[in-house]
Amino acid sequence: MISTPWEAASPLYKKLVVASMALSAVGIVLAVVGSSTDRPTLMYTAVGIILAGLLTHIAGLMVRGRDVRAYRKDNPPAPQPPRRK
């Protein structure tokens, strides 16, 4: 059994998670720089980049769900004995 979910994750999921974090971080930095230098265009661009990071995160969640469903299909849980009443 693999000890952590990260080790069990597919390479696509790992790439999406890292890309999501990177896009969000770049967007936050640009938003801070845009607000401190009073550049509204930079702030609106930062919002778009943050939105791209969120969409990448959602795509990662969808890939993770697909991977879990495939794992469950290949490895069904063991049947449990009936409970006594």
Buried (B, 14 or more C-beta within 10 A) or exposed (E): EEEEEEEEBEEBBEBBBEBBBEBBEBBBEBBEEBEEEEBEEBBEBBEEBBEBBBEBBEBBBEBBEEBEEEEEEEEEEEEEEEEEE
